[in-house]
Amino acid sequence: MIKVLYIKGVYGPIIRCDVCGERITNAGLAAVLRKTAMLAEGQESEVFHVHKGRCHDTMEGRLGGAPGWDEMTNHFLNLLLNAGSSPAKLREIQKIHDEVGEL
């Protein structure tokens, strides 16, 4: 689940695992699951953010069948691009992030 954290005068989005509730701090060790592996053209699905390993396995069990999943890094890059962001805009945001520090 995506939440907003307020710290050092800045609001910053964070991700909490939809299984254990702990913060996901390493996208390389996380995944995004959807309810089904295959979607029909134009179909949408809710997504779940989870740690790889036990949390991933637990969510697969909750969803039943064969849910689809993607690496979290790929998921968020595609999300930003689909929302009309650009590499230049991401560099601007990175500068602000570097000034404020890790939330």
The first five atom37 places (N, CA, C, CB, O) and aatype in JSON, in Angstrom:
{
  "aatype": [12, 9, 11, 19, 10, 18, 9, 11, 7, 19, 18, 7, 14, 9, 9, 1, 4, 3, 19, 4, 7, 6, 1, 9, 16, 2, 0, 7, 10, 0, 0, 19, 10, 1, 11, 16, 0, 12, 10, 0, 6, 7, 5, 6, 15, 6, 19, 13, 8, 19, 8, 11, 7, 1, 4, 8, 3, 16, 12, 6, 7, 1, 10, 7, 7, 0, 14, 7, 17, 3, 6, 12, 16, 2, 8, 13, 10, 2, 10, 10, 10, 2, 0, 7, 15, 15, 14, 0, 11, 10, 1, 6, 9, 5, 11, 9, 8, 3, 6, 19, 7, 6, 10],
  "atom_mask": [
    [1, 1, 1, 1, 1],
    [1, 1, 1, 1, 1],
    [1, 1, 1, 1, 1],
    [1, 1, 1, 1, 1],
    [1, 1, 1, 1, 1],
    [1, 1, 1, 1, 1],
    [1, 1, 1, 1, 1],
    [1, 1, 1, 1, 1],
    [1, 1, 1, 0, 1],
    [1, 1, 1, 1, 1],
    [1, 1, 1, 1, 1],
    [1, 1, 1, 0, 1],
    [1, 1, 1, 1, 1],
    [1, 1, 1, 1, 1],
    [1, 1, 1, 1, 1],
    [1, 1, 1, 1, 1],
    [1, 1, 1, 1, 1],
    [1, 1, 1, 1, 1],
    [1, 1, 1, 1, 1],
    [1, 1, 1, 1, 1],
    [1, 1, 1, 0, 1],
    [1, 1, 1, 1, 1],
    [1, 1, 1, 1, 1],
    [1, 1, 1, 1, 1],
    [1, 1, 1, 1, 1],
    [1, 1, 1, 1, 1],
    [1, 1, 1, 1, 1],
    [1, 1, 1, 0, 1],
    [1, 1, 1, 1, 1],
    [1, 1, 1, 1, 1],
    [1, 1, 1, 1, 1],
    [1, 1, 1, 1, 1],
    [1, 1, 1, 1, 1],
    [1, 1, 1, 1, 1],
    [1, 1, 1, 1, 1],
    [1, 1, 1, 1, 1],
    [1, 1, 1, 1, 1],
    [1, 1, 1, 1, 1],
    [1, 1, 1, 1, 1],
    [1, 1, 1, 1, 1],
    [1, 1, 1, 1, 1],
    [1, 1, 1, 0, 1],
    [1, 1, 1, 1, 1],
    [1, 1, 1, 1, 1],
    [1, 1, 1, 1, 1],
    [1, 1, 1, 1, 1],
    [1, 1, 1, 1, 1],
    [1, 1, 1, 1, 1],
    [1, 1, 1, 1, 1],
    [1, 1, 1, 1, 1],
    [1, 1, 1, 1, 1],
    [1, 1, 1, 1, 1],
    [1, 1, 1, 0, 1],
    [1, 1, 1, 1, 1],
    [1, 1, 1, 1, 1],
    [1, 1, 1, 1, 1],
    [1, 1, 1, 1, 1],
    [1, 1, 1, 1, 1],
    [1, 1, 1, 1, 1],
    [1, 1, 1, 1, 1],
    [1, 1, 1, 0, 1],
    [1, 1, 1, 1, 1],
    [1, 1, 1, 1, 1],
    [1, 1, 1, 0, 1],
    [1, 1, 1, 0, 1],
    [1, 1, 1, 1, 1],
    [1, 1, 1, 1, 1],
    [1, 1, 1, 0, 1],
    [1, 1, 1, 1, 1],
    [1, 1, 1, 1, 1],
    [1, 1, 1, 1, 1],
    [1, 1, 1, 1, 1],
    [1, 1, 1, 1, 1],
    [1, 1, 1, 1, 1],
    [1, 1, 1, 1, 1],
    [1, 1, 1, 1, 1],
    [1, 1, 1, 1, 1],
    [1, 1, 1, 1, 1],
    [1, 1, 1, 1, 1],
    [1, 1, 1, 1, 1],
    [1, 1, 1, 1, 1],
    [1, 1, 1, 1, 1],
    [1, 1, 1, 1, 1],
    [1, 1, 1, 0, 1],
    [1, 1, 1, 1, 1],
    [1, 1, 1, 1, 1],
    [1, 1, 1, 1, 1],
    [1, 1, 1, 1, 1],
    [1, 1, 1, 1, 1],
    [1, 1, 1, 1, 1],
    [1, 1, 1, 1, 1],
    [1, 1, 1, 1, 1],
    [1, 1, 1, 1, 1],
    [1, 1, 1, 1, 1],
    [1, 1, 1, 1, 1],
    [1, 1, 1, 1, 1],
    [1, 1, 1, 1, 1],
    [1, 1, 1, 1, 1],
    [1, 1, 1, 1, 1],
    [1, 1, 1, 1, 1],
    [1, 1, 1, 0, 1],
    [1, 1, 1, 1, 1],
    [1, 1, 1, 1, 1]
  ],
  "atom_positions": [
    [[0.84, -1.17, 0.0], [0.0, 0.0, 0.0], [0.89, 1.23, 0.0], [-0.96, 0.0, 1.21], [1.95, 1.24, 0.61]],
    [[0.46, 2.25, -0.66], [1.22, 3.48, -0.72], [0.68, 4.43, 0.32], [1.16, 4.12, -2.14], [-0.53, 4.64, 0.43]],
    [[1.59, 5.0, 1.1], [1.25, 5.96, 2.16], [2.07, 7.21, 1.94], [1.51, 5.35, 3.59], [2.97, 7.23, 1.1]],
    [[1.77, 8.26, 2.69], [2.56, 9.48, 2.65], [3.12, 9.71, 4.05], [1.69, 10.71, 2.18], [2.4, 9.66, 5.04]],
    [[4.43, 9.97, 4.09], [5.15, 10.24, 5.34], [5.56, 11.7, 5.35], [6.39, 9.29, 5.51], [6.06, 12.21, 4.35]],
    [[5.35, 12.37, 6.47], [5.77, 13.76, 6.61], [6.98, 13.8, 7.53], [4.61, 14.66, 7.17], [6.9, 13.4, 8.69]],
    [[8.09, 14.3, 7.0], [9.31, 14.39, 7.79], [10.18, 15.51, 7.22], [10.08, 13.03, 7.8], [10.26, 15.69, 6.0]],
    [[10.82, 16.24, 8.08], [11.73, 17.32, 7.67], [11.04, 18.35, 6.78], [12.94, 16.75, 6.94], [11.65, 18.91, 5.87]],
    [[9.75, 18.6, 7.04], [9.01, 19.59, 6.27], [8.6, 19.15, 4.88], [0.0, 0.0, 0.0], [8.16, 19.97, 4.08]],
    [[8.72, 17.87, 4.59], [8.42, 17.36, 3.25], [7.47, 16.17, 3.36], [9.72, 16.96, 2.5], [7.61, 15.33, 4.25]],
    [[6.51, 16.12, 2.45], [5.65, 14.95, 2.33], [6.27, 14.02, 1.29], [4.18, 15.35, 1.93], [6.55, 14.44, 0.17]],
    [[6.47, 12.78, 1.67], [7.08, 11.83, 0.74], [6.32, 10.52, 0.73], [0.0, 0.0, 0.0], [5.96, 10.0, 1.79]],
    [[6.06, 9.97, -0.46], [5.38, 8.69, -0.53], [6.3, 7.56, -0.09], [4.87, 8.43, -1.95], [7.49, 7.56, -0.38]],
    [[5.74, 6.61, 0.61], [6.44, 5.38, 0.99], [5.55, 4.2, 0.63], [6.81, 5.38, 2.53], [4.36, 4.36, 0.37]],
    [[6.14, 3.01, 0.62], [5.39, 1.8, 0.3], [5.45, 0.87, 1.5], [5.95, 1.1, -0.99], [6.52, 0.6, 2.04]],
    [[4.29, 0.39, 1.91], [4.2, -0.61, 2.97], [3.7, -1.91, 2.35], [3.26, -0.14, 4.13], [2.83, -1.9, 1.48]],
    [[4.25, -3.01, 2.79], [3.87, -4.32, 2.29], [2.4, -4.6, 2.63], [4.79, -5.42, 2.89], [1.97, -4.41, 3.76]],
    [[1.65, -5.06, 1.64], [0.24, -5.38, 1.85], [0.04, -6.66, 2.65], [-0.45, -5.5, 0.51], [-1.1, -7.01, 2.97]],
    [[1.1, -7.36, 2.98], [0.99, -8.57, 3.81], [1.42, -8.27, 5.24], [1.83, -9.71, 3.22], [0.63, -8.43, 6.17]],
    [[2.66, -7.85, 5.42], [3.19, -7.68, 6.79], [3.07, -6.25, 7.32], [4.64, -8.11, 6.82], [3.21, -6.03, 8.52]],
    [[2.82, -5.28, 6.44], [2.69, -3.89, 6.88], [4.0, -3.15, 7.07], [0.0, 0.0, 0.0], [3.99, -1.94, 7.34]],
    [[5.13, -3.85, 6.94], [6.43, -3.2, 7.1], [6.75, -2.38, 5.85], [7.54, -4.24, 7.36], [6.26, -2.66, 4.76]],
    [[7.57, -1.36, 6.04], [7.96, -0.51, 4.93], [8.86, -1.26, 3.96], [8.67, 0.75, 5.45], [9.75, -2.0, 4.38]],
    [[8.63, -1.07, 2.67], [9.49, -1.63, 1.63], [10.53, -0.57, 1.32], [8.67, -2.05, 0.35], [10.2, 0.51, 0.84]],
    [[11.79, -0.89, 1.58], [12.87, 0.08, 1.4], [13.84, -0.31, 0.29], [13.64, 0.24, 2.7], [14.77, 0.43, -0.02]],
    [[13.62, -1.48, -0.31], [14.47, -1.93, -1.4], [13.58, -2.53, -2.48], [15.53, -2.97, -0.89], [13.11, -3.66, -2.37]],
    [[13.35, -1.75, -3.54], [12.46, -2.21, -4.61], [12.96, -3.48, -5.28], [12.29, -1.12, -5.65], [12.16, -4.24, -5.82]],
    [[14.26, -3.71, -5.24], [14.82, -4.92, -5.83], [14.43, -6.18, -5.07], [0.0, 0.0, 0.0], [14.54, -7.29, -5.59]],
    [[13.97, -6.0, -3.84], [13.55, -7.13, -3.02], [12.04, -7.15, -2.82], [14.25, -7.09, -1.66], [11.53, -7.7, -1.84]],
    [[11.32, -6.53, -3.76], [9.86, -6.43, -3.65], [9.22, -6.73, -5.0], [9.44, -5.03, -3.14], [9.87, -6.69, -6.05]],
    [[7.93, -7.02, -4.96], [7.17, -7.35, -6.15], [5.8, -6.68, -6.07], [7.03, -8.88, -6.32], [5.35, -6.26, -5.01]],
    [[5.15, -6.61, -7.23], [3.78, -6.11, -7.32], [2.94, -7.21, -7.94], [3.7, -4.77, -8.17], [3.21, -7.65, -9.06]],
    [[1.94, -7.66, -7.22], [1.07, -8.74, -7.7], [-0.26, -8.19, -8.15], [0.86, -9.8, -6.6], [-0.74, -7.19, -7.62]],
    [[-0.86, -8.85, -9.14], [-2.23, -8.55, -9.56], [-3.03, -9.83, -9.4], [-2.28, -8.01, -11.05], [-2.47, -10.92, -9.27]],
    [[-4.34, -9.7, -9.42], [-5.21, -10.83, -9.11], [-5.13, -11.99, -10.08], [-6.6, -10.36, -9.04], [-5.41, -13.13, -9.71]],
    [[-4.75, -11.73, -11.31], [-4.69, -12.79, -12.31], [-3.48, -12.58, -13.22], [-5.99, -12.83, -13.14], [-3.06, -11.44, -13.46]],
    [[-2.93, -13.66, -13.72], [-1.74, -13.55, -14.57], [-2.07, -12.89, -15.9], [-1.13, -14.93, -14.81], [-1.28, -12.1, -16.41]],
    [[-3.22, -13.21, -16.46], [-3.6, -12.69, -17.77], [-4.82, -11.79, -17.64], [-3.87, -13.83, -18.77], [-5.81, -12.15, -16.99]],
    [[-4.75, -10.62, -18.26], [-5.89, -9.72, -18.3], [-6.37, -9.62, -19.74], [-5.51, -8.31, -17.74], [-5.58, -9.72, -20.67]],
    [[-7.66, -9.42, -19.91], [-8.22, -9.19, -21.24], [-7.88, -7.77, -21.67], [-9.76, -9.44, -21.25], [-7.64, -6.9, -20.83]],
    [[-7.88, -7.54, -22.96], [-7.6, -6.21, -23.51], [-8.49, -5.17, -22.82], [-7.82, -6.18, -25.04], [-9.71, -5.31, -22.79]],
    [[-7.87, -4.12, -22.27], [-8.61, -3.05, -21.6], [-9.01, -3.34, -20.17], [0.0, 0.0, 0.0], [-9.54, -2.45, -19.5]],
    [[-8.78, -4.54, -19.68], [-9.14, -4.91, -18.32], [-8.13, -4.34, -17.33], [-9.23, -6.46, -18.17], [-6.95, -4.23, -17.65]],
    [[-8.58, -3.97, -16.14], [-7.72, -3.46, -15.09], [-7.73, -4.43, -13.91], [-8.16, -2.05, -14.64], [-8.63, -5.26, -13.78]],
    [[-6.73, -4.3, -13.05], [-6.66, -5.12, -11.84], [-6.06, -4.31, -10.71], [-5.82, -6.4, -12.09], [-5.17, -3.5, -10.92]],
    [[-6.55, -4.54, -9.53], [-5.94, -3.99, -8.33], [-4.55, -4.61, -8.19], [-6.82, -4.26, -7.05], [-4.33, -5.74, -8.63]],
    [[-3.61, -3.88, -7.59], [-2.27, -4.43, -7.38], [-1.94, -4.44, -5.89], [-1.22, -3.62, -8.16], [-2.51, -3.68, -5.1]],
    [[-1.01, -5.32, -5.53], [-0.58, -5.48, -4.15], [0.93, -5.4, -4.1], [-1.08, -6.82, -3.56], [1.62, -6.06, -4.88]],
    [[1.46, -4.6, -3.18], [2.9, -4.41, -3.02], [3.38, -5.32, -1.9], [3.25, -2.91, -2.71], [2.85, -5.27, -0.78]],
    [[4.38, -6.14, -2.19], [4.83, -7.13, -1.2], [6.35, -7.3, -1.24], [4.15, -8.48, -1.45], [7.0, -7.04, -2.25]],
    [[6.89, -7.75, -0.1], [8.28, -8.2, -0.08], [8.35, -9.53, -0.82], [8.82, -8.34, 1.4], [7.42, -10.33, -0.76]],
    [[9.45, -9.76, -1.51], [9.64, -11.08, -2.14], [9.83, -12.11, -1.03], [10.87, -11.07, -3.12], [10.2, -11.78, 0.09]],
    [[9.58, -13.36, -1.37], [9.75, -14.43, -0.39], [8.44, -14.73, 0.31], [0.0, 0.0, 0.0], [7.41, -14.95, -0.35]],
    [[8.47, -14.74, 1.62], [7.3, -15.16, 2.41], [6.06, -14.3, 2.15], [7.64, -15.12, 3.89], [4.96, -14.84, 2.01]],
    [[6.23, -12.98, 2.09], [5.07, -12.1, 1.85], [4.49, -12.33, 0.45], [5.48, -10.62, 2.01], [3.27, -12.34, 0.28]],
    [[5.36, -12.51, -0.53], [4.92, -12.8, -1.9], [4.12, -14.11, -1.91], [6.15, -12.91, -2.87], [3.03, -14.18, -2.47]],
    [[4.67, -15.14, -1.28], [3.99, -16.44, -1.23], [2.65, -16.33, -0.51], [4.88, -17.47, -0.52], [1.66, -16.92, -0.95]],
    [[2.6, -15.58, 0.58], [1.36, -15.41, 1.34], [0.3, -14.73, 0.48], [1.61, -14.59, 2.61], [-0.85, -15.17, 0.47]],
    [[0.68, -13.67, -0.23], [-0.3, -12.96, -1.07], [-0.77, -13.85, -2.21], [0.3, -11.66, -1.63], [-1.95, -13.83, -2.55]],
    [[0.12, -14.63, -2.81], [-0.3, -15.57, -3.85], [-1.35, -16.53, -3.3], [0.91, -16.36, -4.41], [-2.34, -16.81, -3.97]],
    [[-1.15, -17.02, -2.08], [-2.12, -17.91, -1.46], [-3.46, -17.22, -1.23], [0.0, 0.0, 0.0], [-4.51, -17.83, -1.44]],
    [[-3.43, -15.96, -0.8], [-4.67, -15.21, -0.58], [-5.44, -14.99, -1.88], [-4.36, -13.86, 0.08], [-6.67, -15.07, -1.91]],
    [[-4.7, -14.72, -2.96], [-5.34, -14.43, -4.23], [-5.84, -15.7, -4.91], [-4.39, -13.69, -5.15], [-6.78, -15.66, -5.71]],
    [[-5.21, -16.83, -4.6], [-5.61, -18.09, -5.21], [-5.26, -18.13, -6.69], [0.0, 0.0, 0.0], [-4.86, -17.11, -7.26]],
    [[-5.42, -19.26, -7.3], [-5.13, -19.38, -8.72], [-3.69, -19.05, -9.04], [0.0, 0.0, 0.0], [-2.78, -19.43, -8.31]],
    [[-3.49, -18.35, -10.12], [-2.16, -18.0, -10.58], [-2.08, -16.49, -10.8], [-1.79, -18.77, -11.88], [-2.24, -16.02, -11.93]],
    [[-1.85, -15.73, -9.74], [-1.78, -14.28, -9.92], [-0.56, -13.89, -10.73], [-1.75, -13.58, -8.56], [0.44, -14.6, -10.75]],
    [[-0.65, -12.76, -11.4], [0.49, -12.24, -12.13], [1.31, -11.35, -11.23], [0.0, 0.0, 0.0], [0.81, -10.82, -10.23]],
    [[2.58, -11.17, -11.58], [3.4, -10.28, -10.79], [4.5, -9.67, -11.64], [4.0, -11.02, -9.59], [4.8, -10.15, -12.73]],
    [[5.1, -8.62, -11.11], [6.19, -7.93, -11.8], [7.18, -7.45, -10.75], [5.65, -6.74, -12.66], [6.83, -7.26, -9.58]],
    [[8.4, -7.26, -11.18], [9.41, -6.66, -10.31], [8.94, -5.25, -9.95], [10.82, -6.63, -11.0], [8.43, -4.53, -10.82]],
    [[9.1, -4.84, -8.71], [8.63, -3.52, -8.29], [9.33, -2.4, -9.06], [8.85, -3.34, -6.8], [8.7, -1.4, -9.4]],
    [[10.62, -2.56, -9.33], [11.34, -1.52, -10.07], [10.72, -1.31, -11.45], [12.83, -1.88, -10.2], [10.54, -0.17, -11.87]],
    [[10.41, -2.38, -12.16], [9.79, -2.28, -13.48], [8.4, -1.66, -13.38], [9.69, -3.66, -14.14], [8.03, -0.81, -14.19]],
    [[7.65, -2.08, -12.39], [6.28, -1.6, -12.2], [6.27, -0.08, -12.02], [5.64, -2.29, -10.97], [5.48, 0.62, -12.67]],
    [[7.12, 0.43, -11.15], [7.1, 1.87, -10.88], [7.69, 2.69, -12.01], [7.85, 2.16, -9.6], [7.25, 3.81, -12.25]],
    [[8.66, 2.16, -12.72], [9.17, 2.87, -13.89], [8.06, 2.99, -14.94], [10.41, 2.13, -14.48], [7.86, 4.06, -15.5]],
    [[7.36, 1.89, -15.21], [6.26, 1.93, -16.17], [5.13, 2.84, -15.7], [5.72, 0.52, -16.4], [4.52, 3.53, -16.51]],
    [[4.86, 2.85, -14.4], [3.83, 3.73, -13.86], [4.18, 5.2, -14.11], [3.65, 3.48, -12.36], [3.33, 5.98, -14.55]],
    [[5.42, 5.57, -13.84], [5.85, 6.95, -14.08], [5.76, 7.31, -15.56], [7.28, 7.15, -13.58], [5.29, 8.4, -15.9]],
    [[6.21, 6.44, -16.42], [6.15, 6.71, -17.86], [4.71, 6.79, -18.34], [6.91, 5.62, -18.63], [4.38, 7.65, -19.16]],
    [[3.83, 5.91, -17.86], [2.42, 5.93, -18.25], [1.7, 7.16, -17.73], [1.73, 4.67, -17.75], [0.67, 7.56, -18.27]],
    [[2.24, 7.77, -16.67], [1.65, 8.98, -16.11], [2.22, 10.24, -16.75], [1.87, 9.02, -14.59], [1.91, 11.36, -16.33]],
    [[3.06, 10.06, -17.77], [3.57, 11.2, -18.51], [4.84, 11.81, -17.95], [0.0, 0.0, 0.0], [5.2, 12.93, -18.34]],
    [[5.51, 11.12, -17.06], [6.78, 11.63, -16.54], [7.87, 11.4, -17.58], [7.15, 10.96, -15.19], [7.67, 10.7, -18.58]],
    [[9.02, 12.0, -17.33], [10.13, 11.86, -18.28], [11.42, 11.69, -17.49], [10.21, 13.09, -19.23], [11.46, 12.02, -16.3]],
    [[12.46, 11.2, -18.13], [13.75, 11.1, -17.43], [14.22, 12.46, -16.9], [14.81, 10.53, -18.37], [14.8, 12.52, -15.82]],
    [[13.97, 13.54, -17.63], [14.38, 14.88, -17.17], [13.64, 15.25, -15.89], [14.12, 15.94, -18.26], [14.24, 15.79, -14.96]],
    [[12.34, 14.98, -15.83], [11.55, 15.28, -14.63], [12.03, 14.43, -13.45], [10.04, 15.03, -14.89], [12.1, 14.91, -12.32]],
    [[12.36, 13.18, -13.72], [12.86, 12.31, -12.65], [14.18, 12.83, -12.09], [13.03, 10.87, -13.16], [14.43, 12.73, -10.89]],
    [[15.04, 13.39, -12.95], [16.3, 13.97, -12.47], [16.04, 15.17, -11.58], [17.19, 14.37, -13.66], [16.73, 15.37, -10.58]],
    [[15.02, 16.0, -11.93], [14.66, 17.15, -11.08], [14.22, 16.67, -9.7], [13.53, 17.98, -11.74], [14.63, 17.22, -8.68]],
    [[13.39, 15.65, -9.68], [12.9, 15.1, -8.41], [14.06, 14.52, -7.62], [11.82, 14.02, -8.66], [14.1, 14.66, -6.39]],
    [[15.0, 13.87, -8.29], [16.16, 13.3, -7.61], [16.97, 14.38, -6.92], [17.06, 12.54, -8.61], [17.46, 14.17, -5.81]],
    [[17.11, 15.55, -7.54], [17.84, 16.66, -6.92], [17.19, 17.08, -5.61], [17.93, 17.86, -7.87], [17.87, 17.3, -4.61]],
    [[15.86, 17.2, -5.62], [15.13, 17.57, -4.4], [15.31, 16.48, -3.35], [13.61, 17.78, -4.7], [15.55, 16.78, -2.18]],
    [[15.2, 15.23, -3.76], [15.36, 14.11, -2.84], [16.74, 14.13, -2.21], [15.13, 12.78, -3.56], [16.89, 13.88, -1.01]],
    [[17.77, 14.42, -3.01], [19.15, 14.47, -2.5], [19.32, 15.59, -1.48], [20.15, 14.66, -3.65], [20.07, 15.44, -0.51]],
    [[18.63, 16.71, -1.67], [18.73, 17.82, -0.74], [18.05, 17.52, 0.59], [18.12, 19.07, -1.35], [18.56, 17.85, 1.66]],
    [[16.87, 16.88, 0.51], [16.1, 16.57, 1.72], [16.67, 15.37, 2.44], [14.63, 16.33, 1.37], [16.67, 15.31, 3.67]],
    [[17.14, 14.4, 1.67], [17.64, 13.16, 2.25], [16.58, 12.09, 2.24], [0.0, 0.0, 0.0], [15.44, 12.32, 1.82]],
    [[16.94, 10.94, 2.69], [16.06, 9.77, 2.72], [14.92, 10.01, 3.71], [16.84, 8.49, 3.09], [15.17, 10.43, 4.84]],
    [[13.68, 9.75, 3.3], [12.55, 9.86, 4.21], [12.37, 8.57, 4.97], [11.26, 10.21, 3.46], [11.47, 8.46, 5.79]]
  ]
}
